[in-house]
Structures are given as C-alpha cells and as structure tokens.
Amino acid sequence: MLWFEAIQPKTRIIYIGESFIEDVLVRGKFPSDSAIGPADIPAWGAWTDKPENVKSEPEHMSHWHLSLSDQP
C-alpha cells in the first residue's frame, strides 16, 4: 500500500517511524524488541525498491503518514 501511494504523482513524501514500522516494512524483520528478536519475517523480505519519497524519521515513531500535493 505504501509503495502504491508513493508512486502516485500527488504524493510528496511518506514519513514512517524509525521503530517497528521501519524494521518490518523496510528491513523485513521482526522488531528488535519482540520475543523472537530481529529475525527475518518468513516469506517477507527487505523493501529493496523503496521509493525515494518514503523517509524514516525518528519523530514519527510507531506510525506513518503521507503528504499530498494540491497541484494537479
């Protein structure tokens, strides 16, 4: 879903948190503080083709949001 939104012309930037959101979505791993530790998620991988407008930001912690342009 984030990839789809990131490639839309009106999407300026998508901020994701530098926490479990980044671990799961970008690294393809369980969160480091989970019971299993930072192990690979089965049948899931790292997000190797992450668009440049998807940014990890510490201020966004455990959530994500997108910023849209009002230009056509």
C-alpha positions as CSV (number, residue, x, y, z in Angstrom):
1,M,0.0,0.0,0.0
2,L,2.8,2.5,0.9
3,W,4.6,1.7,-2.4
4,F,1.4,2.3,-4.4
5,E,0.8,5.6,-2.6
6,A,4.5,6.6,-3.0
7,I,4.4,6.3,-6.8
8,Q,1.3,8.5,-7.2
9,P,2.0,11.9,-8.7
10,K,0.3,13.8,-5.9
11,T,2.3,12.1,-3.1
12,R,5.1,14.4,-2.0
13,I,6.5,12.4,0.9
14,I,5.6,9.5,3.1
15,Y,7.1,9.5,6.6
16,I,7.5,6.3,8.5
17,G,8.7,5.8,12.1
18,E,12.2,4.6,13.0
19,S,10.8,1.8,15.1
20,F,9.0,-1.4,14.4
21,I,7.5,0.3,11.3
22,E,10.9,0.5,9.7
23,D,12.0,-2.9,11.0
24,V,9.0,-4.6,9.4
25,L,8.4,-2.6,6.2
26,V,12.0,-1.7,5.2
27,R,14.2,-4.4,6.7
28,G,11.7,-7.3,6.5
29,K,12.5,-8.3,10.1
30,F,10.5,-8.7,13.3
31,P,11.1,-5.7,15.7
32,S,14.3,-6.0,17.7
33,D,12.4,-5.8,20.9
34,S,10.0,-8.6,20.0
35,A,10.1,-12.0,21.7
36,I,11.8,-13.5,18.7
37,G,14.2,-10.6,18.2
38,P,15.2,-9.1,14.9
39,A,14.8,-12.3,12.9
40,D,13.7,-12.4,9.2
41,I,9.9,-12.5,8.7
42,P,9.1,-15.7,6.8
43,A,8.0,-15.2,3.2
44,W,8.8,-11.4,3.5
45,G,11.9,-9.5,2.5
46,A,13.6,-6.2,2.8
47,W,12.0,-3.4,0.8
48,T,14.7,-3.1,-1.8
49,D,12.8,-0.9,-4.3
50,K,11.6,1.7,-1.7
51,P,10.8,4.9,-3.5
52,E,12.9,7.9,-2.5
53,N,9.9,9.8,-1.1
54,V,9.5,7.3,1.7
55,K,11.5,8.6,4.6
56,S,12.3,7.2,8.0
57,E,12.0,9.9,10.7
58,P,12.5,9.4,14.4
59,E,9.7,11.9,15.2
60,H,7.2,9.6,13.6
61,M,7.9,6.7,16.0
62,S,5.3,4.0,15.5
63,H,3.1,5.4,12.8
64,W,3.3,6.6,9.2
65,H,1.6,9.3,7.2
66,L,1.7,10.7,3.7
67,S,1.8,14.3,2.5
68,L,-0.1,15.1,-0.7
69,S,0.4,17.9,-3.1
70,D,-2.6,20.0,-4.1
71,Q,-1.1,20.6,-7.5
72,P,-2.6,18.6,-10.5
